[in-house]
Amino acid sequence: MEAAMGLMRRMPPKHTETALSALLSLLPHHSSDLLAQVDQPLQVLCDVECGKEFILCEYNRDADSYRSPWSSKYHPPLEDGTQPSPELRKLEIEANETFAIYRDQYYEGGISSVYMWEDDNEGFVACFLIKKDGSKTGQGRRGYLEEGAWDAIHVIEVGPDEDGTAHYCLTSTVMLSLTTDNESSGTFSLSGSIRRQMNMDLSVADGHLCNMGRMIEEMESKLRNSLDQVYFGKTKEMVCILRPPAEVAPMRLPDS
């Protein structure tokens, strides 16, 4: 299992589904652990009743059906599917409406979904998902990418309220993949994933939704900076070493 997880951590996001399927065939007795621990690129389904798309993941799956955050119904229909409590469902609806505004402001489109459920410690867990198709045939507004996808998964464990304070544990994963194919830049492909965790004890005076929103906003800022430094920064450095700009190249040539 440890070797399998090590392999999946090094797998490009666009090959995750194929690699996971192969591991499930090799390690059927670890299938539940693999499905729970391996983050896959997010898939989308349309809630016909509401006319809205929602994101599929392990956190809204029951058997082979997925619960829509808009209607709270399962697709395909499932009679005894797990549902959040009425109070938590109310918070879930508010979170979806608020997170959709956040998504439009930060991502200029895309699809978002929020799911919540009770845990065993008298608290609850919330999962915030964002999927942005940045390709020129998708939701990309600039058309620079042949293919491009940003998948963000934020899972927040919220502890019980104790003296007006609650403990929040946020685990965030971002999967990025992009491909260009044009005359000026040629063919270029870059993909990877990054995961970070944050723990905070916050007052619940402003509500759980405000606290979770601030944590996600801060975490996404850190993740974007890390991706910029690790992937784009290193890639630019290597390209400049291998193919230095024309004005720099003569300076690096050895004396004849």
C-alpha positions, 0 to 999 in steps of 0.5 A: 500500500505504501509503494502504491501511494508513493507511485500515485504521488509521482503520477501526472494528474492526467494519468491518475485514472489509468494508474489507479485502475491498474492498481485496483486490479493488482491490489483489490484488497486495498481498493477502499483505501486507494479510492479514499486516499488518491485524489483523481481529476474531478468529473462533472454531471448535470442535475437535470432537475435543476439544470445545473452541473455538479462535481463528482467525487468520493465525498458525494458518492454512495454505491454507484450514485452521486448526490447533487448539491443543488437538489440533494438527489442522487444520480442515478436515483438511490432510495436510501442514499446518505443525506446530511441533517436538515441543519447541515443541509441548510448550511450546505445550500448557503455554502454552494451559493457563496462559493459560486460567487467566490469561483466566478471572482477568482476563476472567471467561470468554472464549476464548483460544488460543496458537500457536507456530512456529519462525523463521529466527533459531534462535528462535521466535514465540508468538501469544497470543489472547483473545476476549471477547464482552461482549454480553448474549447472549454471555459478558457476566455483567452484561448492560449491553451490547447488543453488545460485543467485546474482541479481544487479539492478542499476538505475541512474537518470542523470540531464541535463548538467549545466555549465559542471556539471550534477547531478547523483542519483544512486539507487542500489538493490542487491538480494542474495540467496544461498543454500548448500546441502552436507555432510560436511556442511549439508543443509543451505539456506540464502537469502536477499536483500539490497538497497542503494542510492548515489547522486553526482554532477560530471563534464561531461568532461570525459563523462556520462559513466565514471561517472556512471561506477565509481559510480556503482563500488563504490556502489557495493563495499559498498553493498558487504561489507554490505552483508558480515557483515550483512548476513555472519557475523551475520550468522557466529556469531550465528553458533559459539554461537549455535555450538562452535568449539571443542576447544572452547566448553570446555572453555564455559562449567560451572564448575561441 
